[in-house]
C-alpha cells in the first residue's frame, strides 16, 4: 500500500516535470495531476482493508452524495475568492485547492444537515 502511494506521488512529479517543458498551460497540468492523484487515491482506498469504522468511512457513508453534488458550487466560489487574493497567496492556494474544496463541501453538507435542509 505504501509502495502504491509512493508510485502515485512519483508519477505526479514525473508528469509535472515532463509536461512543464511541453508548453502546456497550467490548467492542463493541473487536470493531469488531479487525474493521476484521483486514480491513485481510488486504488489506495480499494486496496485498503477496512477493519473498523473511522471518520472517513462515516463521512463517506453519510455525506458522499451531497459532497459530490455540492463540491462544484464550492469549487466555483473558491475560484472567485482566489482571484481576489494577492498573487502569492493565490499560488499557494492552488496547491491546496482540492483539499479546501473537499473540506468546505463536508462542512457545508454538515451545516445543511444540522439545519434539517437535507436528510443525512
Secondary structure, 3 states (H helix, E strand, C coil): CHHHHHHHHHHHHHHHHHHHCCCCCHHHHHHHHHHHHHHHHHHHHHHCCCCCCCHHHHHHHHHHHHHHHHHHHHHHHHHHHHHCCCHHHHHHHHHHHHHHHHHHHHHHHHHHHHCCCCCC
